[in-house]
Amino acid sequence: MQPVEEVKSSAIDHINLFKDIVGESAVFVDEESLNKYAHDETENLHFPPDIVIKPRTAVEISAIMKLCNQHRIPVTPRGAGTGLSGGALPHLGGVLLSTERMNSILEIDERNLQVTTEPGVITEVLQDAVKEKGLFYPPDPSSRGSCFIGGNIAENSGGPKAVKYGVVKDYVLNLEVVLPNGEIIWTGANVLKNSTGYNLTQLIVGSEGTLGIVTKIVLRLLPFPKYDLLMLVPFNSLEKAGEAVSAIFRAGFTPSAMELVEIDALKIVSRFVDSTVVPVTDEMEAHLIIEVDGNHLETLMSEMEAISELLLQYDCGDVFFADDAQQKAELWKLRRRVAEAVKIDGYTIEEDTVVPRAELPALIKGVKTLGKQYDFEVVCYGHAGDGNLHVRIKKPGSIFSLNNPDVIPALKALFELVKSLGGTISGEHGIGLIQKEYMDIVFDDASLQLMKGIKKVFDPNNILNSGKIFDC
């Protein structure tokens, strides 16, 4: 396979051919466009492409990929640009291929509880469309109001409801994919069970746009639950909040969401959105947001009462129950905007660690210890119900982690801690560009070589999102 560093861009040399494929209005080389697509939400990184192309169909993408494969032009696929691992950064220049014009929901199949969609549909738009039919697509990343469903496929996104309902991979039935050589394939079938050959569908999910470009998606749906209840639980100890998470599941409860936000992050986001819905006191160290949902209100109310009684054993404060839809929306707005708020406040480096949920207290304690050891401020929040802790770091003079010698030792120590607890270095954000140097912490050489071999089968010329996840 051609090494990343030897890939040379010649995209501009073929601009007229690209215009013939997609039309002149869908090809951009002006400075404003190149700068717009030079970054995503990953730290403060900036890599402009040589050219931006916005195709509308799989056939157009196929022609683009054939041309790029022939001339060894790097191609970086991109959705909404909300990623946090640099997966959509065109660090080699070349072609930035945006799926934003592929934004149609093609069919909602109410009989079979399925939806067929293009990748450029905003996740919340898709959720709202199926909800109108009484149906439910559970995966709900914090950026659901702006991220694309195609990007969710690429990263195997999760979100708060993953604790009960699972992540994106649990809902993908079939994918139309354009391969790096331009061939168009379907990966599976629109069925709930399939043991026919290798599972190419699940191989593509979470592959971060390195194996193919998804152009159509078939998702399974659920009936929409009739009721949901939400409560906010303050804790005097961050570690006790972590202990309480495991205790809830051991007691037989499965909330539809269980989110942890430590007090420093909560203070920052409360100022950011100008909200006073959550009472903040000096003795509190963390809050849990706990949601249950289902079709029987009395059962849900009994569950919430039992959970709140259980939590009294873990040094919690007064439990706050959201009385109406407005209070629920306000609480969720706070949670969903934490990442944005703390980043603006200077916590620019985010890690997406995940451990078995019973190890969450040890992870929290270890993160705080590492902050003191390596001289950085840290706030924690995330999907406590599935052990997925987002760690945001503020270190004077370091606004990004990529190739940063002042930050790399601390991150290595963090990931070694995560590994020792039985976890791994990304739960839902992916590896992309900024995490790839740490893959050998969680994988042995045999596993890494197997992954690189799969990449070579799909992309022998190493043109598609080259240099993401690992260097070949």
URGI-V501038 format. One record per residue. RES is the residue in one letter. SS is DSSP state (helix for helix, strand for strand, loop for the rest). BURIAL is # if it has 9 or more other C-alpha atoms within 8 Angstrom, else .. D_LAST is the distance of its C-alpha to the last C-alpha in whole Angstrom. Layout:
BEGIN
res={RES | RES}
ss={SS | SS}
burial={BURIAL | BURIAL}
d_last={D_LAST | D_LAST}
END
This chain:
BEGIN
res={M | Q | P | V | E | E | V | K | S | S | A | I | D | H | I | N | L | F | K | D | I | V | G | E | S | A | V | F | V | D | E | E | S | L | N | K | Y | A | H | D | E | T | E | N | L | H | F | P | P | D | I | V | I | K | P | R | T | A | V | E | I | S | A | I | M | K | L | C | N | Q | H | R | I | P | V | T | P | R | G | A | G | T | G | L | S | G | G | A | L | P | H | L | G | G | V | L | L | S | T | E | R | M | N | S | I | L | E | I | D | E | R | N | L | Q | V | T | T | E | P | G | V | I | T | E | V | L | Q | D | A | V | K | E | K | G | L | F | Y | P | P | D | P | S | S | R | G | S | C | F | I | G | G | N | I | A | E | N | S | G | G | P | K | A | V | K | Y | G | V | V | K | D | Y | V | L | N | L | E | V | V | L | P | N | G | E | I | I | W | T | G | A | N | V | L | K | N | S | T | G | Y | N | L | T | Q | L | I | V | G | S | E | G | T | L | G | I | V | T | K | I | V | L | R | L | L | P | F | P | K | Y | D | L | L | M | L | V | P | F | N | S | L | E | K | A | G | E | A | V | S | A | I | F | R | A | G | F | T | P | S | A | M | E | L | V | E | I | D | A | L | K | I | V | S | R | F | V | D | S | T | V | V | P | V | T | D | E | M | E | A | H | L | I | I | E | V | D | G | N | H | L | E | T | L | M | S | E | M | E | A | I | S | E | L | L | L | Q | Y | D | C | G | D | V | F | F | A | D | D | A | Q | Q | K | A | E | L | W | K | L | R | R | R | V | A | E | A | V | K | I | D | G | Y | T | I | E | E | D | T | V | V | P | R | A | E | L | P | A | L | I | K | G | V | K | T | L | G | K | Q | Y | D | F | E | V | V | C | Y | G | H | A | G | D | G | N | L | H | V | R | I | K | K | P | G | S | I | F | S | L | N | N | P | D | V | I | P | A | L | K | A | L | F | E | L | V | K | S | L | G | G | T | I | S | G | E | H | G | I | G | L | I | Q | K | E | Y | M | D | I | V | F | D | D | A | S | L | Q | L | M | K | G | I | K | K | V | F | D | P | N | N | I | L | N | S | G | K | I | F | D | C}
ss={loop | loop | loop | helix | helix | helix | loop | loop | loop | loop | loop | helix | helix | helix | helix | helix | helix | helix | helix | helix | helix | helix | loop | helix | helix | helix | strand | strand | loop | loop | helix | helix | helix | helix | helix | helix | loop | loop | loop | loop | loop | loop | loop | loop | loop | loop | loop | loop | loop | loop | strand | strand | strand | loop | loop | loop | loop | helix | helix | helix | helix | helix | helix | helix | helix | helix | helix | helix | helix | helix | helix | loop | loop | loop | strand | strand | strand | strand | loop | loop | loop | loop | loop | loop | loop | loop | loop | loop | loop | loop | loop | loop | loop | loop | strand | strand | strand | strand | loop | loop | loop | loop | loop | loop | strand | strand | strand | strand | strand | loop | loop | loop | loop | strand | strand | strand | strand | loop | loop | loop | loop | strand | helix | helix | helix | helix | helix | helix | helix | helix | helix | loop | loop | loop | strand | strand | loop | loop | loop | strand | loop | loop | loop | loop | loop | loop | loop | strand | helix | helix | helix | helix | helix | helix | helix | loop | loop | loop | strand | loop | loop | helix | helix | helix | helix | loop | loop | helix | helix | helix | loop | strand | strand | strand | strand | strand | strand | strand | strand | loop | loop | loop | loop | strand | strand | strand | loop | loop | loop | loop | loop | loop | loop | loop | loop | loop | loop | loop | loop | helix | helix | helix | helix | helix | loop | loop | loop | loop | loop | loop | loop | strand | strand | strand | strand | strand | strand | strand | strand | strand | loop | strand | strand | loop | loop | loop | strand | strand | strand | strand | strand | strand | strand | strand | strand | loop | loop | helix | helix | helix | helix | helix | helix | helix | helix | helix | helix | helix | helix | helix | loop | loop | loop | loop | loop | loop | strand | strand | strand | strand | strand | strand | helix | helix | helix | helix | helix | helix | helix | helix | helix | helix | loop | loop | loop | loop | loop | loop | loop | loop | loop | loop | loop | loop | loop | strand | strand | strand | strand | strand | strand | strand | strand | strand | loop | loop | helix | helix | helix | helix | helix | helix | helix | helix | helix | helix | helix | helix | helix | helix | helix | helix | helix | helix | loop | strand | strand | strand | strand | strand | strand | loop | loop | loop | helix | helix | helix | helix | helix | helix | helix | helix | helix | helix | helix | helix | loop | helix | helix | helix | helix | helix | helix | helix | loop | loop | loop | loop | strand | strand | strand | strand | strand | strand | loop | loop | helix | helix | helix | helix | helix | helix | helix | helix | helix | helix | helix | helix | helix | helix | helix | helix | helix | helix | loop | loop | strand | strand | strand | strand | strand | strand | strand | helix | helix | helix | loop | strand | strand | strand | strand | strand | strand | strand | strand | loop | loop | strand | loop | loop | loop | loop | loop | loop | helix | helix | helix | helix | helix | helix | helix | helix | helix | helix | helix | helix | helix | helix | helix | helix | loop | loop | loop | strand | loop | strand | loop | loop | loop | loop | loop | loop | loop | loop | loop | helix | helix | helix | helix | helix | helix | helix | loop | loop | helix | helix | helix | helix | helix | helix | helix | helix | helix | helix | helix | helix | helix | helix | loop | loop | loop | loop | loop | strand | loop | loop | loop | loop | loop | loop | loop | loop}
burial={. | # | # | # | . | . | # | . | # | # | # | . | . | . | # | . | . | # | # | . | # | # | # | . | . | # | # | # | # | . | . | . | # | # | # | . | # | # | # | # | # | # | # | # | . | . | # | # | # | # | # | # | # | # | # | # | . | # | . | # | # | # | # | # | # | # | . | # | # | . | . | # | # | # | # | # | # | # | # | # | # | # | # | # | # | # | # | # | # | # | . | # | # | # | # | # | # | # | # | # | # | # | # | . | # | . | . | # | . | . | . | . | # | # | # | # | # | # | # | # | # | # | # | # | # | # | # | . | . | # | # | . | . | . | # | # | # | # | # | # | # | # | # | # | # | # | # | # | # | # | # | # | # | # | # | # | # | # | # | # | # | # | # | # | # | # | # | # | # | . | # | # | # | # | # | # | # | # | # | # | # | # | . | # | . | # | # | # | . | . | . | . | . | . | . | . | . | . | # | . | # | # | . | # | # | # | # | # | # | # | # | # | # | # | # | # | # | # | # | # | # | . | . | . | # | . | # | # | # | # | # | # | # | # | # | # | # | # | # | # | # | # | # | # | # | # | . | # | # | . | . | . | # | # | # | # | # | # | # | # | # | # | # | . | # | # | # | # | # | # | . | . | . | . | . | . | . | . | . | . | . | . | . | # | # | # | # | # | # | # | # | # | # | # | . | . | . | . | . | # | # | . | # | # | . | . | # | # | . | # | # | # | . | # | # | # | # | . | # | . | . | # | . | . | . | . | # | # | . | # | # | . | . | # | # | # | # | # | . | . | # | # | # | . | . | . | # | # | # | # | # | # | # | # | # | # | # | # | # | # | # | # | # | # | # | # | # | # | . | # | # | # | . | . | . | # | # | # | # | # | # | # | # | # | # | # | # | # | # | # | # | # | # | # | # | . | . | # | # | # | # | . | . | # | . | . | # | # | . | # | . | # | # | # | # | # | # | # | # | . | # | . | # | # | # | # | # | # | # | # | # | # | # | # | # | # | . | # | # | # | # | # | . | . | . | . | . | # | . | . | . | # | . | . | # | # | . | # | # | # | # | # | # | # | # | # | # | # | # | # | . | #}
d_last={7 | 8 | 6 | 7 | 10 | 11 | 11 | 15 | 17 | 21 | 22 | 25 | 26 | 26 | 28 | 31 | 29 | 27 | 31 | 32 | 30 | 31 | 34 | 34 | 35 | 31 | 29 | 29 | 29 | 31 | 31 | 32 | 30 | 26 | 27 | 28 | 25 | 23 | 23 | 23 | 25 | 22 | 24 | 25 | 22 | 23 | 20 | 22 | 21 | 22 | 24 | 25 | 26 | 28 | 28 | 31 | 30 | 27 | 28 | 28 | 24 | 24 | 25 | 23 | 20 | 21 | 22 | 18 | 17 | 19 | 19 | 15 | 16 | 14 | 16 | 16 | 18 | 21 | 24 | 27 | 24 | 26 | 22 | 22 | 18 | 17 | 16 | 18 | 17 | 17 | 15 | 14 | 18 | 18 | 20 | 20 | 22 | 24 | 26 | 29 | 31 | 30 | 33 | 35 | 36 | 37 | 39 | 40 | 41 | 44 | 45 | 42 | 40 | 37 | 36 | 34 | 32 | 30 | 27 | 29 | 32 | 32 | 32 | 36 | 37 | 36 | 37 | 41 | 41 | 41 | 43 | 46 | 46 | 46 | 42 | 40 | 36 | 35 | 32 | 33 | 30 | 32 | 31 | 32 | 35 | 32 | 29 | 28 | 28 | 25 | 23 | 24 | 23 | 19 | 20 | 22 | 25 | 28 | 31 | 34 | 35 | 32 | 34 | 37 | 35 | 31 | 28 | 27 | 26 | 29 | 31 | 28 | 30 | 28 | 26 | 26 | 22 | 21 | 18 | 16 | 18 | 21 | 22 | 24 | 24 | 26 | 25 | 28 | 31 | 34 | 35 | 35 | 34 | 32 | 31 | 30 | 27 | 24 | 24 | 21 | 23 | 22 | 18 | 18 | 20 | 18 | 15 | 15 | 15 | 12 | 13 | 16 | 19 | 22 | 26 | 28 | 28 | 31 | 32 | 35 | 37 | 40 | 44 | 44 | 46 | 49 | 49 | 47 | 48 | 47 | 48 | 47 | 47 | 47 | 46 | 48 | 45 | 41 | 41 | 43 | 42 | 39 | 41 | 43 | 40 | 40 | 43 | 44 | 42 | 43 | 47 | 46 | 45 | 42 | 42 | 40 | 38 | 39 | 37 | 37 | 38 | 39 | 42 | 41 | 38 | 41 | 43 | 41 | 40 | 44 | 45 | 42 | 44 | 47 | 48 | 50 | 50 | 48 | 51 | 49 | 51 | 50 | 50 | 48 | 44 | 42 | 43 | 42 | 42 | 43 | 43 | 45 | 45 | 47 | 50 | 53 | 54 | 56 | 53 | 51 | 54 | 54 | 51 | 50 | 54 | 52 | 49 | 51 | 53 | 51 | 49 | 52 | 51 | 48 | 50 | 50 | 52 | 54 | 52 | 52 | 52 | 51 | 54 | 53 | 50 | 50 | 50 | 47 | 45 | 46 | 44 | 41 | 41 | 41 | 38 | 36 | 36 | 36 | 32 | 33 | 36 | 35 | 32 | 35 | 36 | 34 | 32 | 28 | 26 | 25 | 24 | 24 | 25 | 26 | 28 | 31 | 34 | 36 | 34 | 34 | 37 | 35 | 32 | 34 | 36 | 33 | 32 | 35 | 35 | 32 | 33 | 36 | 34 | 32 | 34 | 33 | 35 | 33 | 34 | 33 | 34 | 32 | 33 | 35 | 35 | 32 | 31 | 29 | 30 | 28 | 29 | 29 | 30 | 32 | 31 | 34 | 32 | 28 | 28 | 24 | 21 | 18 | 18 | 22 | 23 | 26 | 24 | 21 | 24 | 26 | 23 | 22 | 25 | 25 | 22 | 24 | 27 | 26 | 24 | 27 | 29 | 27 | 25 | 22 | 20 | 20 | 23 | 23 | 21 | 18 | 15 | 14 | 13 | 16 | 15 | 11 | 12 | 15 | 13 | 14 | 17 | 18 | 15 | 16 | 13 | 14 | 14 | 10 | 9 | 12 | 10 | 7 | 9 | 11 | 9 | 9 | 12 | 13 | 11 | 10 | 11 | 8 | 11 | 12 | 11 | 8 | 7 | 9 | 10 | 6 | 4 | 0}
END
